[in-house]
């Protein structure tokens, strides 16, 4: 069944904070974890994937298809990080994208998805850790993630100051993404993280890419980042790497979409 409720969301503003109450319809799901740190536990995901058929973070492909088509061609060789049990890759396959490698660190997920989509010759499923990709340099035209990096950051309390542990993990992943991208390749990141938080993590010259972003969604905006390998960072983005974080940009009012009932989204400080 399902029920309606209101959720209280802390929105970081300057100089203080305020709380917003937004209506949210939740589906009753036994797989929701008791605390956010469980989202980083592979055992949690293995158990969840044994019970759950499919789940979409930040909307299905139709919500951002117009953006994807502008930056990914049907002939591109694509790597999807943290594919989970999302239908995104299958939906992309049905739209004509013919070469999609999907990885996840959950063996249960990969075995289930490989069996489910065995009739799709363009879809490959591999168990792998995003921090250590088992591919040669310059392999993919596109690396795509939707919510994977957000799940790695679920224990963070302050988006202006990411912990050194989480920053190290993200840096490992981003270095691997840059390594396996071909020159001119694009890293596409779909997230709820606003530019003044997320660009600071992406804007590092060692990765060798430029950054652009778009948004989609209704009351709650999601963000579609495109990082192009071989292009230089803009002067503004380059300055982010050398300047300390400043709490001088207010967050937008946050209203969760009905399609995103995950509990940590309701508790996260954004």
ChimeraX commands (.cxc) that place a marker at each C-alpha (Angstrom):
marker #1 position 0.00,0.00,0.00 radius 0.5
marker #1 position 0.94,3.66,0.10 radius 0.5
marker #1 position 0.21,6.62,2.26 radius 0.5
marker #1 position 0.69,10.37,2.25 radius 0.5
marker #1 position 2.75,12.31,4.74 radius 0.5
marker #1 position 4.74,15.52,5.10 radius 0.5
marker #1 position 8.49,15.51,5.49 radius 0.5
marker #1 position 10.69,18.12,7.14 radius 0.5
marker #1 position 13.70,19.12,5.07 radius 0.5
marker #1 position 16.57,21.23,6.38 radius 0.5
marker #1 position 17.65,23.75,3.77 radius 0.5
marker #1 position 21.06,25.37,4.23 radius 0.5
marker #1 position 20.82,29.13,3.92 radius 0.5
marker #1 position 23.08,32.04,4.82 radius 0.5
marker #1 position 23.47,32.79,7.66 radius 0.5
marker #1 position 21.09,30.28,9.28 radius 0.5
marker #1 position 18.77,27.45,8.36 radius 0.5
marker #1 position 15.06,27.01,7.95 radius 0.5
marker #1 position 12.75,24.03,7.62 radius 0.5
marker #1 position 10.32,23.38,4.82 radius 0.5
marker #1 position 7.46,20.94,4.90 radius 0.5
marker #1 position 6.62,19.28,1.61 radius 0.5
marker #1 position 3.94,16.70,0.78 radius 0.5
marker #1 position 5.41,13.34,-0.16 radius 0.5
marker #1 position 3.65,10.12,-1.08 radius 0.5
marker #1 position 5.67,7.14,0.07 radius 0.5
marker #1 position 5.40,3.51,-0.89 radius 0.5
marker #1 position 5.72,1.00,1.91 radius 0.5
marker #1 position 9.04,-0.72,1.33 radius 0.5
marker #1 position 10.54,-3.21,3.73 radius 0.5
marker #1 position 13.98,-2.74,2.22 radius 0.5
marker #1 position 14.54,0.80,3.51 radius 0.5
marker #1 position 17.60,0.80,5.83 radius 0.5
marker #1 position 17.46,1.79,9.48 radius 0.5
marker #1 position 20.25,4.33,9.01 radius 0.5
marker #1 position 21.99,6.00,6.07 radius 0.5
marker #1 position 25.35,4.26,6.45 radius 0.5
marker #1 position 23.71,1.03,5.29 radius 0.5
marker #1 position 23.56,2.46,1.77 radius 0.5
marker #1 position 27.33,1.95,1.62 radius 0.5
marker #1 position 27.11,-1.71,2.70 radius 0.5
marker #1 position 27.18,-4.29,-0.12 radius 0.5
marker #1 position 25.39,-6.82,2.12 radius 0.5
marker #1 position 22.47,-4.41,2.40 radius 0.5
marker #1 position 22.25,-4.14,-1.40 radius 0.5
marker #1 position 22.59,-7.89,-1.93 radius 0.5
marker #1 position 19.68,-8.47,0.43 radius 0.5
marker #1 position 17.62,-5.67,-1.11 radius 0.5
marker #1 position 18.15,-6.91,-4.68 radius 0.5
marker #1 position 16.87,-10.34,-3.68 radius 0.5
marker #1 position 13.51,-8.76,-2.83 radius 0.5
marker #1 position 13.17,-5.69,-5.04 radius 0.5
marker #1 position 12.40,-5.92,-8.75 radius 0.5
marker #1 position 13.27,-2.39,-9.83 radius 0.5
marker #1 position 13.79,1.08,-8.45 radius 0.5
marker #1 position 14.48,4.41,-10.16 radius 0.5
marker #1 position 16.55,7.13,-8.53 radius 0.5
marker #1 position 15.70,10.66,-9.71 radius 0.5
marker #1 position 13.12,9.55,-12.27 radius 0.5
marker #1 position 13.23,7.15,-15.19 radius 0.5
marker #1 position 14.90,7.77,-18.56 radius 0.5
marker #1 position 11.94,9.73,-19.91 radius 0.5
marker #1 position 12.65,12.53,-17.40 radius 0.5
marker #1 position 16.08,13.38,-18.85 radius 0.5
marker #1 position 16.06,11.65,-22.26 radius 0.5
marker #1 position 16.15,15.02,-24.03 radius 0.5
marker #1 position 19.42,15.84,-22.28 radius 0.5
marker #1 position 20.94,12.42,-22.83 radius 0.5
marker #1 position 20.24,12.53,-26.56 radius 0.5
marker #1 position 22.09,15.84,-26.83 radius 0.5
marker #1 position 25.29,14.36,-25.39 radius 0.5
marker #1 position 25.29,10.62,-26.13 radius 0.5
marker #1 position 25.10,9.11,-29.61 radius 0.5
marker #1 position 23.62,5.71,-30.38 radius 0.5
marker #1 position 27.05,4.49,-31.51 radius 0.5
marker #1 position 28.86,5.42,-28.29 radius 0.5
marker #1 position 30.38,2.76,-26.07 radius 0.5
marker #1 position 28.81,3.43,-22.68 radius 0.5
marker #1 position 29.72,2.40,-19.12 radius 0.5
marker #1 position 27.04,2.67,-16.42 radius 0.5
marker #1 position 28.40,2.87,-12.86 radius 0.5
marker #1 position 26.30,1.39,-10.06 radius 0.5
marker #1 position 23.58,0.19,-12.41 radius 0.5
marker #1 position 21.47,-1.32,-9.64 radius 0.5
marker #1 position 18.09,-2.72,-10.71 radius 0.5
marker #1 position 17.16,0.42,-12.65 radius 0.5
marker #1 position 15.51,0.00,-16.05 radius 0.5
marker #1 position 17.61,2.85,-17.47 radius 0.5
marker #1 position 20.04,0.69,-19.47 radius 0.5
marker #1 position 17.25,-1.47,-20.86 radius 0.5
marker #1 position 15.29,1.64,-21.79 radius 0.5
marker #1 position 18.38,3.07,-23.49 radius 0.5
marker #1 position 18.86,-0.21,-25.35 radius 0.5
marker #1 position 15.28,0.02,-26.60 radius 0.5
marker #1 position 16.00,3.56,-27.78 radius 0.5
marker #1 position 18.84,2.31,-29.98 radius 0.5
marker #1 position 21.91,2.55,-27.74 radius 0.5
marker #1 position 23.68,-0.65,-28.69 radius 0.5
marker #1 position 26.76,-0.91,-26.46 radius 0.5
marker #1 position 26.19,-0.53,-22.72 radius 0.5
marker #1 position 28.42,-2.10,-20.07 radius 0.5
marker #1 position 26.76,-2.12,-16.64 radius 0.5
marker #1 position 28.69,-2.57,-13.42 radius 0.5
marker #1 position 27.66,-2.86,-9.79 radius 0.5
marker #1 position 29.47,-4.18,-6.72 radius 0.5
marker #1 position 26.51,-6.37,-5.78 radius 0.5
marker #1 position 26.84,-9.87,-7.20 radius 0.5
marker #1 position 23.12,-10.47,-6.64 radius 0.5
marker #1 position 22.29,-7.38,-8.70 radius 0.5
marker #1 position 24.52,-8.33,-11.61 radius 0.5
marker #1 position 23.36,-11.96,-11.74 radius 0.5
marker #1 position 19.71,-10.90,-11.58 radius 0.5
marker #1 position 20.01,-8.19,-14.23 radius 0.5
marker #1 position 22.07,-10.41,-16.56 radius 0.5
marker #1 position 19.40,-13.10,-16.41 radius 0.5
marker #1 position 16.58,-10.60,-16.81 radius 0.5
marker #1 position 18.13,-9.04,-19.91 radius 0.5
marker #1 position 19.78,-12.08,-21.46 radius 0.5
marker #1 position 17.84,-11.38,-24.66 radius 0.5
marker #1 position 19.57,-7.99,-25.11 radius 0.5
marker #1 position 22.91,-8.52,-26.92 radius 0.5
marker #1 position 23.99,-4.91,-26.43 radius 0.5
marker #1 position 23.85,-5.06,-22.63 radius 0.5
marker #1 position 26.77,-6.45,-20.60 radius 0.5
marker #1 position 26.67,-6.97,-16.82 radius 0.5
marker #1 position 29.81,-7.15,-14.66 radius 0.5
marker #1 position 30.43,-7.21,-10.92 radius 0.5
marker #1 position 33.01,-4.51,-10.24 radius 0.5
marker #1 position 34.11,-1.82,-7.79 radius 0.5
marker #1 position 33.90,1.70,-9.26 radius 0.5
marker #1 position 37.08,2.60,-7.36 radius 0.5
marker #1 position 39.09,0.10,-9.40 radius 0.5
marker #1 position 37.69,-0.35,-12.89 radius 0.5
marker #1 position 38.99,-3.40,-14.76 radius 0.5
marker #1 position 39.18,-1.66,-18.14 radius 0.5
marker #1 position 42.12,-0.27,-20.13 radius 0.5
marker #1 position 42.61,3.46,-20.56 radius 0.5
marker #1 position 40.53,5.23,-23.21 radius 0.5
marker #1 position 37.88,2.50,-23.43 radius 0.5
marker #1 position 34.55,4.32,-23.28 radius 0.5
marker #1 position 32.92,7.25,-25.07 radius 0.5
marker #1 position 30.56,7.82,-22.14 radius 0.5
marker #1 position 30.56,6.96,-18.45 radius 0.5
marker #1 position 27.15,7.46,-16.85 radius 0.5
marker #1 position 26.07,7.42,-13.21 radius 0.5
marker #1 position 22.66,8.16,-11.72 radius 0.5
marker #1 position 22.62,8.43,-7.94 radius 0.5
marker #1 position 25.71,6.25,-7.45 radius 0.5
marker #1 position 27.93,9.03,-6.13 radius 0.5
marker #1 position 25.07,10.34,-4.00 radius 0.5
marker #1 position 24.83,6.91,-2.33 radius 0.5
marker #1 position 28.54,7.14,-1.53 radius 0.5
marker #1 position 27.91,10.42,0.31 radius 0.5
marker #1 position 24.91,9.46,2.46 radius 0.5
marker #1 position 26.75,9.86,5.77 radius 0.5
marker #1 position 27.81,13.43,5.03 radius 0.5
marker #1 position 26.18,16.00,7.32 radius 0.5
marker #1 position 27.59,19.18,5.80 radius 0.5
marker #1 position 27.63,19.52,1.99 radius 0.5
marker #1 position 30.05,22.44,2.25 radius 0.5
marker #1 position 32.67,20.30,3.99 radius 0.5
marker #1 position 32.81,16.72,2.72 radius 0.5
marker #1 position 34.76,14.42,5.05 radius 0.5
marker #1 position 38.28,13.42,4.03 radius 0.5
marker #1 position 37.21,9.75,3.90 radius 0.5
marker #1 position 34.35,10.38,1.47 radius 0.5
marker #1 position 36.42,12.85,-0.56 radius 0.5
marker #1 position 39.12,10.18,-0.96 radius 0.5
marker #1 position 36.60,7.60,-2.19 radius 0.5
marker #1 position 35.08,10.04,-4.66 radius 0.5
marker #1 position 38.52,11.03,-5.93 radius 0.5
marker #1 position 39.36,7.37,-6.55 radius 0.5
marker #1 position 36.17,6.91,-8.54 radius 0.5
marker #1 position 36.57,10.13,-10.53 radius 0.5
marker #1 position 40.20,9.31,-11.41 radius 0.5
marker #1 position 39.09,5.91,-12.69 radius 0.5
marker #1 position 36.29,7.48,-14.74 radius 0.5
marker #1 position 38.73,9.92,-16.34 radius 0.5
marker #1 position 41.20,7.10,-17.03 radius 0.5
marker #1 position 38.75,4.87,-18.90 radius 0.5
marker #1 position 37.20,7.72,-20.91 radius 0.5
marker #1 position 38.46,8.26,-24.44 radius 0.5
marker #1 position 39.72,11.74,-25.37 radius 0.5
marker #1 position 36.58,13.74,-26.01 radius 0.5
marker #1 position 34.55,11.27,-23.94 radius 0.5
marker #1 position 31.86,12.46,-21.54 radius 0.5
marker #1 position 31.23,11.66,-17.91 radius 0.5
marker #1 position 27.52,12.19,-17.24 radius 0.5
marker #1 position 26.41,12.51,-13.63 radius 0.5
marker #1 position 22.71,12.62,-12.70 radius 0.5
marker #1 position 22.16,13.81,-9.13 radius 0.5
marker #1 position 20.17,16.02,-6.78 radius 0.5
marker #1 position 23.41,17.82,-5.78 radius 0.5
marker #1 position 23.34,21.48,-6.68 radius 0.5
marker #1 position 26.25,23.03,-8.62 radius 0.5
marker #1 position 27.69,25.02,-5.72 radius 0.5
marker #1 position 28.18,21.72,-3.86 radius 0.5
marker #1 position 28.97,19.17,-6.58 radius 0.5
marker #1 position 31.11,21.23,-8.97 radius 0.5
marker #1 position 33.70,21.69,-6.24 radius 0.5
marker #1 position 34.25,17.90,-6.21 radius 0.5
marker #1 position 34.36,17.61,-10.01 radius 0.5
marker #1 position 36.41,20.73,-10.80 radius 0.5
marker #1 position 39.94,19.35,-10.44 radius 0.5
marker #1 position 42.50,19.78,-13.17 radius 0.5
marker #1 position 43.90,16.27,-12.59 radius 0.5
marker #1 position 40.74,14.82,-14.14 radius 0.5
marker #1 position 41.28,16.74,-17.38 radius 0.5
marker #1 position 37.69,17.68,-18.15 radius 0.5
marker #1 position 35.36,20.62,-18.48 radius 0.5
marker #1 position 32.06,20.93,-16.62 radius 0.5
marker #1 position 28.61,21.94,-17.83 radius 0.5
marker #1 position 25.25,21.25,-16.24 radius 0.5
marker #1 position 21.52,21.35,-16.84 radius 0.5
marker #1 position 18.53,20.70,-14.59 radius 0.5
marker #1 position 15.23,18.84,-14.91 radius 0.5
marker #1 position 12.28,17.99,-12.73 radius 0.5
marker #1 position 9.31,19.72,-11.18 radius 0.5
marker #1 position 9.29,21.13,-7.65 radius 0.5
marker #1 position 12.58,19.38,-6.82 radius 0.5
marker #1 position 15.30,20.00,-9.39 radius 0.5
marker #1 position 17.70,17.25,-10.39 radius 0.5
marker #1 position 20.98,18.04,-12.12 radius 0.5
marker #1 position 22.56,16.60,-15.26 radius 0.5
marker #1 position 26.32,17.23,-15.35 radius 0.5
marker #1 position 28.40,16.69,-18.48 radius 0.5
marker #1 position 32.18,16.55,-18.01 radius 0.5
marker #1 position 34.11,16.37,-21.28 radius 0.5
marker #1 position 37.59,14.85,-21.21 radius 0.5
marker #1 position 40.22,16.91,-22.99 radius 0.5
marker #1 position 38.46,20.24,-22.52 radius 0.5
marker #1 position 39.75,22.78,-20.04 radius 0.5
marker #1 position 37.90,23.94,-16.98 radius 0.5
marker #1 position 36.53,27.45,-17.19 radius 0.5
marker #1 position 38.45,30.02,-15.12 radius 0.5
marker #1 position 35.52,30.11,-12.69 radius 0.5
marker #1 position 35.51,26.33,-12.24 radius 0.5
marker #1 position 39.30,26.17,-12.03 radius 0.5
marker #1 position 39.21,28.65,-9.15 radius 0.5
marker #1 position 36.99,26.28,-7.13 radius 0.5
marker #1 position 39.89,23.87,-6.64 radius 0.5
marker #1 position 42.05,26.54,-5.05 radius 0.5
marker #1 position 39.48,28.44,-3.00 radius 0.5
marker #1 position 37.97,27.34,0.32 radius 0.5
marker #1 position 34.27,26.53,0.43 radius 0.5
marker #1 position 32.13,29.55,1.29 radius 0.5
marker #1 position 28.66,29.34,2.75 radius 0.5
marker #1 position 27.41,32.24,0.71 radius 0.5
marker #1 position 25.09,30.53,-1.76 radius 0.5
marker #1 position 21.58,29.65,-0.56 radius 0.5
marker #1 position 20.10,26.30,-1.46 radius 0.5
marker #1 position 16.93,26.23,-3.48 radius 0.5
marker #1 position 13.74,25.25,-1.75 radius 0.5
marker #1 position 13.68,21.47,-1.79 radius 0.5
marker #1 position 10.54,19.51,-2.55 radius 0.5
marker #1 position 10.91,15.79,-3.14 radius 0.5
marker #1 position 9.25,14.12,-6.09 radius 0.5
marker #1 position 6.70,11.39,-5.41 radius 0.5
marker #1 position 8.94,9.03,-7.39 radius 0.5
marker #1 position 11.78,9.30,-4.85 radius 0.5
marker #1 position 10.61,7.72,-1.58 radius 0.5
marker #1 position 14.07,6.72,-0.34 radius 0.5
marker #1 position 14.34,7.62,3.31 radius 0.5
marker #1 position 17.81,9.18,3.22 radius 0.5
marker #1 position 16.58,11.76,0.69 radius 0.5
marker #1 position 14.14,12.99,3.32 radius 0.5
marker #1 position 16.79,13.39,6.01 radius 0.5
marker #1 position 19.74,14.73,4.07 radius 0.5
marker #1 position 20.88,18.30,4.62 radius 0.5
marker #1 position 21.07,19.87,1.17 radius 0.5
marker link #1:1,2 radius 0.2
marker link #1:2,3 radius 0.2
marker link #1:3,4 radius 0.2
marker link #1:4,5 radius 0.2
marker link #1:5,6 radius 0.2
marker link #1:6,7 radius 0.2
marker link #1:7,8 radius 0.2
marker link #1:8,9 radius 0.2
marker link #1:9,10 radius 0.2
marker link #1:10,11 radius 0.2
marker link #1:11,12 radius 0.2
marker link #1:12,13 radius 0.2
marker link #1:13,14 radius 0.2
marker link #1:14,15 radius 0.2
marker link #1:15,16 radius 0.2
marker link #1:16,17 radius 0.2
marker link #1:17,18 radius 0.2
marker link #1:18,19 radius 0.2
marker link #1:19,20 radius 0.2
marker link #1:20,21 radius 0.2
marker link #1:21,22 radius 0.2
marker link #1:22,23 radius 0.2
marker link #1:23,24 radius 0.2
marker link #1:24,25 radius 0.2
marker link #1:25,26 radius 0.2
marker link #1:26,27 radius 0.2
marker link #1:27,28 radius 0.2
marker link #1:28,29 radius 0.2
marker link #1:29,30 radius 0.2
marker link #1:30,31 radius 0.2
marker link #1:31,32 radius 0.2
marker link #1:32,33 radius 0.2
marker link #1:33,34 radius 0.2
marker link #1:34,35 radius 0.2
marker link #1:35,36 radius 0.2
marker link #1:36,37 radius 0.2
marker link #1:37,38 radius 0.2
marker link #1:38,39 radius 0.2
marker link #1:39,40 radius 0.2
marker link #1:40,41 radius 0.2
marker link #1:41,42 radius 0.2
marker link #1:42,43 radius 0.2
marker link #1:43,44 radius 0.2
marker link #1:44,45 radius 0.2
marker link #1:45,46 radius 0.2
marker link #1:46,47 radius 0.2
marker link #1:47,48 radius 0.2
marker link #1:48,49 radius 0.2
marker link #1:49,50 radius 0.2
marker link #1:50,51 radius 0.2
marker link #1:51,52 radius 0.2
marker link #1:52,53 radius 0.2
marker link #1:53,54 radius 0.2
marker link #1:54,55 radius 0.2
marker link #1:55,56 radius 0.2
marker link #1:56,57 radius 0.2
marker link #1:57,58 radius 0.2
marker link #1:58,59 radius 0.2
marker link #1:59,60 radius 0.2
marker link #1:60,61 radius 0.2
marker link #1:61,62 radius 0.2
marker link #1:62,63 radius 0.2
marker link #1:63,64 radius 0.2
marker link #1:64,65 radius 0.2
marker link #1:65,66 radius 0.2
marker link #1:66,67 radius 0.2
marker link #1:67,68 radius 0.2
marker link #1:68,69 radius 0.2
marker link #1:69,70 radius 0.2
marker link #1:70,71 radius 0.2
marker link #1:71,72 radius 0.2
marker link #1:72,73 radius 0.2
marker link #1:73,74 radius 0.2
marker link #1:74,75 radius 0.2
marker link #1:75,76 radius 0.2
marker link #1:76,77 radius 0.2
marker link #1:77,78 radius 0.2
marker link #1:78,79 radius 0.2
marker link #1:79,80 radius 0.2
marker link #1:80,81 radius 0.2
marker link #1:81,82 radius 0.2
marker link #1:82,83 radius 0.2
marker link #1:83,84 radius 0.2
marker link #1:84,85 radius 0.2
marker link #1:85,86 radius 0.2
marker link #1:86,87 radius 0.2
marker link #1:87,88 radius 0.2
marker link #1:88,89 radius 0.2
marker link #1:89,90 radius 0.2
marker link #1:90,91 radius 0.2
marker link #1:91,92 radius 0.2
marker link #1:92,93 radius 0.2
marker link #1:93,94 radius 0.2
marker link #1:94,95 radius 0.2
marker link #1:95,96 radius 0.2
marker link #1:96,97 radius 0.2
marker link #1:97,98 radius 0.2
marker link #1:98,99 radius 0.2
marker link #1:99,100 radius 0.2
marker link #1:100,101 radius 0.2
marker link #1:101,102 radius 0.2
marker link #1:102,103 radius 0.2
marker link #1:103,104 radius 0.2
marker link #1:104,105 radius 0.2
marker link #1:105,106 radius 0.2
marker link #1:106,107 radius 0.2
marker link #1:107,108 radius 0.2
marker link #1:108,109 radius 0.2
marker link #1:109,110 radius 0.2
marker link #1:110,111 radius 0.2
marker link #1:111,112 radius 0.2
marker link #1:112,113 radius 0.2
marker link #1:113,114 radius 0.2
marker link #1:114,115 radius 0.2
marker link #1:115,116 radius 0.2
marker link #1:116,117 radius 0.2
marker link #1:117,118 radius 0.2
marker link #1:118,119 radius 0.2
marker link #1:119,120 radius 0.2
marker link #1:120,121 radius 0.2
marker link #1:121,122 radius 0.2
marker link #1:122,123 radius 0.2
marker link #1:123,124 radius 0.2
marker link #1:124,125 radius 0.2
marker link #1:125,126 radius 0.2
marker link #1:126,127 radius 0.2
marker link #1:127,128 radius 0.2
marker link #1:128,129 radius 0.2
marker link #1:129,130 radius 0.2
marker link #1:130,131 radius 0.2
marker link #1:131,132 radius 0.2
marker link #1:132,133 radius 0.2
marker link #1:133,134 radius 0.2
marker link #1:134,135 radius 0.2
marker link #1:135,136 radius 0.2
marker link #1:136,137 radius 0.2
marker link #1:137,138 radius 0.2
marker link #1:138,139 radius 0.2
marker link #1:139,140 radius 0.2
marker link #1:140,141 radius 0.2
marker link #1:141,142 radius 0.2
marker link #1:142,143 radius 0.2
marker link #1:143,144 radius 0.2
marker link #1:144,145 radius 0.2
marker link #1:145,146 radius 0.2
marker link #1:146,147 radius 0.2
marker link #1:147,148 radius 0.2
marker link #1:148,149 radius 0.2
marker link #1:149,150 radius 0.2
marker link #1:150,151 radius 0.2
marker link #1:151,152 radius 0.2
marker link #1:152,153 radius 0.2
marker link #1:153,154 radius 0.2
marker link #1:154,155 radius 0.2
marker link #1:155,156 radius 0.2
marker link #1:156,157 radius 0.2
marker link #1:157,158 radius 0.2
marker link #1:158,159 radius 0.2
marker link #1:159,160 radius 0.2
marker link #1:160,161 radius 0.2
marker link #1:161,162 radius 0.2
marker link #1:162,163 radius 0.2
marker link #1:163,164 radius 0.2
marker link #1:164,165 radius 0.2
marker link #1:165,166 radius 0.2
marker link #1:166,167 radius 0.2
marker link #1:167,168 radius 0.2
marker link #1:168,169 radius 0.2
marker link #1:169,170 radius 0.2
marker link #1:170,171 radius 0.2
marker link #1:171,172 radius 0.2
marker link #1:172,173 radius 0.2
marker link #1:173,174 radius 0.2
marker link #1:174,175 radius 0.2
marker link #1:175,176 radius 0.2
marker link #1:176,177 radius 0.2
marker link #1:177,178 radius 0.2
marker link #1:178,179 radius 0.2
marker link #1:179,180 radius 0.2
marker link #1:180,181 radius 0.2
marker link #1:181,182 radius 0.2
marker link #1:182,183 radius 0.2
marker link #1:183,184 radius 0.2
marker link #1:184,185 radius 0.2
marker link #1:185,186 radius 0.2
marker link #1:186,187 radius 0.2
marker link #1:187,188 radius 0.2
marker link #1:188,189 radius 0.2
marker link #1:189,190 radius 0.2
marker link #1:190,191 radius 0.2
marker link #1:191,192 radius 0.2
marker link #1:192,193 radius 0.2
marker link #1:193,194 radius 0.2
marker link #1:194,195 radius 0.2
marker link #1:195,196 radius 0.2
marker link #1:196,197 radius 0.2
marker link #1:197,198 radius 0.2
marker link #1:198,199 radius 0.2
marker link #1:199,200 radius 0.2
marker link #1:200,201 radius 0.2
marker link #1:201,202 radius 0.2
marker link #1:202,203 radius 0.2
marker link #1:203,204 radius 0.2
marker link #1:204,205 radius 0.2
marker link #1:205,206 radius 0.2
marker link #1:206,207 radius 0.2
marker link #1:207,208 radius 0.2
marker link #1:208,209 radius 0.2
marker link #1:209,210 radius 0.2
marker link #1:210,211 radius 0.2
marker link #1:211,212 radius 0.2
marker link #1:212,213 radius 0.2
marker link #1:213,214 radius 0.2
marker link #1:214,215 radius 0.2
marker link #1:215,216 radius 0.2
marker link #1:216,217 radius 0.2
marker link #1:217,218 radius 0.2
marker link #1:218,219 radius 0.2
marker link #1:219,220 radius 0.2
marker link #1:220,221 radius 0.2
marker link #1:221,222 radius 0.2
marker link #1:222,223 radius 0.2
marker link #1:223,224 radius 0.2
marker link #1:224,225 radius 0.2
marker link #1:225,226 radius 0.2
marker link #1:226,227 radius 0.2
marker link #1:227,228 radius 0.2
marker link #1:228,229 radius 0.2
marker link #1:229,230 radius 0.2
marker link #1:230,231 radius 0.2
marker link #1:231,232 radius 0.2
marker link #1:232,233 radius 0.2
marker link #1:233,234 radius 0.2
marker link #1:234,235 radius 0.2
marker link #1:235,236 radius 0.2
marker link #1:236,237 radius 0.2
marker link #1:237,238 radius 0.2
marker link #1:238,239 radius 0.2
marker link #1:239,240 radius 0.2
marker link #1:240,241 radius 0.2
marker link #1:241,242 radius 0.2
marker link #1:242,243 radius 0.2
marker link #1:243,244 radius 0.2
marker link #1:244,245 radius 0.2
marker link #1:245,246 radius 0.2
marker link #1:246,247 radius 0.2
marker link #1:247,248 radius 0.2
marker link #1:248,249 radius 0.2
marker link #1:249,250 radius 0.2
marker link #1:250,251 radius 0.2
marker link #1:251,252 radius 0.2
marker link #1:252,253 radius 0.2
marker link #1:253,254 radius 0.2
marker link #1:254,255 radius 0.2
marker link #1:255,256 radius 0.2
marker link #1:256,257 radius 0.2
marker link #1:257,258 radius 0.2
marker link #1:258,259 radius 0.2
marker link #1:259,260 radius 0.2
marker link #1:260,261 radius 0.2
marker link #1:261,262 radius 0.2
marker link #1:262,263 radius 0.2
marker link #1:263,264 radius 0.2
marker link #1:264,265 radius 0.2
marker link #1:265,266 radius 0.2
marker link #1:266,267 radius 0.2
marker link #1:267,268 radius 0.2
marker link #1:268,269 radius 0.2
marker link #1:269,270 radius 0.2
view
